[in-house]
Amino acid sequence: MTSDHDHTRADHPAQRPANETPPYPVEEIAAAWQRERPGTPVSSIGIVTPLWRLAKLFGDDRRRVLARAGVDTATLDLLSVLRRAGEPYALTTRELAARSLITAGAISQRVARAEREGLVTRRPGEGRRRSVIVELTPTGHQLIESTVDQVLTREADLLTGLDAEQQNQLAHLLRVLLQDVQQRLNDHGLSQVGAEE
């Protein structure tokens, strides 16, 4: 017979013994739908729900890391694209939009914000009319150099619950799934969940 105290402990994860595995809510959600609406397709819940949850957890954690470094996710993305381009760390706004997989308007907003902070400069391009070249400043270069390792080291650490083989398998499956869903939805962007444009 179960006591009232035991019910309280089960309902409040904070009171559960440290060695007791908490229930997996994804399975509970699927089981509840099957109980309430027999025949409702629930196979996606075990994949989509944890993906949404992981996206939020990783996104929130990245924002905390970046807040300590004094940079936001959109600015980090802009500086990263310029840094990965190699010297002289300069691209046209058209190239930035294509490599960031966001709209030209969103790139203009990011560039304007980064320029105000002294992280990039803008100058007219040569040849193509109305072309604008965006280039990292020394301050922007220093910021991305000091930030990228913090972000990637932290995220690698969060993945250590999987061994190297499991990480490779997951990366492959996610690539297959992402490419297929992008094709089905005709959407090839890579915007982060909840990220600012």
Secondary structure, DSSP 8 states (H G I E B T S, - for coil): ---HHHHHHHH-GGGS-TTS----HHHHHHHHHHHHSTT---TTHHHHHHHHHHHHHHHHHHHHHHHHHT--HHHHHHHHHHHHT-TT-EEEHHHHHHHHTS-HHHHHHHHHHHHHTTSEEEEE-SSSTT-EEEEE-HHHHHHHHHHHHHHHHHHHHHTTTS-HHHHHHHHHHHHHHHHHHHHHHT------TT---
